Amino acid sequence: MLLLIAFCVAFVIQIFFYVFLFRKYSSYRPYIDKEELPLVSIVICAKNEAPNLKELFPSLLGQHYPGFEIVLVDDGSTDDTLKEMQLFQQSHSDEKLKITVVQVAASDSQGKKSALSQGISASSHDYILLTDADCKAVSENWISEMVSRYSKNIDVVLGYGAYDKIDHSFLNKLIRFETLLTAIQYFSYALAGNAYMGVGRNLSYKKETFIRTRGFSEHIHLRSGDDDLFVSQVSNGHNVAICDHEPSFTTSKPPLTLVSWIRQKRRHITTAPKYRQSIKLSLGVFYLSQFAFYTLGIFALISHSYISIVIPLILIRFIMWYMTLSSAAIRLNEKDLIAFGPLYEISIIFMQLYIFLKNIISTPKYW
């Protein structure tokens, strides 16, 4: 009986999240105001990213937007990053586009947050648009799509940072599925008035907001958090918007090995303890309900316990899961992930458990 009760509790929690919270995003219809075209500063921080910059620059130059500048920050690179930035600046010095290069000496490098702060300080415009050096915009309307979500009360716009698709790669689908689930979560929480994160691969906010909230000062001692902790810090329940129209996406190269992906996720998860208590509780309850639903459900099926109750609940959960996930996947151009979604979901659940336990044993020191 305890098995059945525990499984039913996990089922109810999962239904709550998928029907009442995540449906906020999958059924979302945005209001778009494209009349105002504010001046925008694209700020990009790079450390040893010379090859990636060569791919990024063309996507920036191809933007169809009347008023923007590019601020490039070299954060103490030891390769040709600074050289590539300066060549890019010099080759377009006669054009209307303003390109600023900020150099941080290797001896003065204090991490990405410090470098980004210097880039934002060097910017001239009131709206900041961020991406990473290993990313590129998927369309020439990236800027216009992202800033179209601003209105009088909006200070932050959360975008979607996708990963390139690699054919016949289970790892690639796993990475992209985890990215999809993460986006569904932070988009849904933002629409519920409880924004807690965004991704630095595609994020925008007002410069005035950055200055007024003292930027990254509250968590400058942490290596990560220039995106999620900052969004959590400045959100007030009604000042964060989302942008999920495909032309607004950025894309980047995914990790090519499981070890490198786990290394990346271990670094990212170090900021989670700094989330608001309500967010930590909510995310924790969701994960535990996922874990319990699968483990208890599988145990019940193997042991033939309460089959007449468990199987219908499993079917109901997956119908709700499919309705929510398929809608979001279509919106975010990740339709190929739905067919084997449960397999990816199970894999991610146990990978997250491994990362959590690994980080307890030894905190990652790398960047």
Secondary structure, 3 states (H helix, E strand, C coil): CHHHHHHHHHHHHHHHHHHHHCHHHHCCCCCCCCCCCCCEEEEEEECCCHHHHHHHHHHHHCCCCCCEEEEEEEECCCCCHHHHHHHHHHHCCCCCCEEEEEEECHHHCCCHHHHHHHHHHHCCCCEEEECCCCEEECCCCHHHHHHCCCCCCCCEEECCEEECCCCCCHHHHHHHHHHHHHHHHHHHHHHCCCCCCCCCCCEEEEHHHHHHCCCCHHHCCCCCCCCHHHHHHHCCCCCEEECCCHHHCEEECCCCCHHHHHHHHHHHHHHHHHCCHHHHHHHHHHHHHHHHHHHHHHHHHHHCCCHHHHHHHHHHHHHHHHHHHHHHHHHCCCHHHCCCHHHHHHHHHHHHHHHHHHHHHCCCCCC
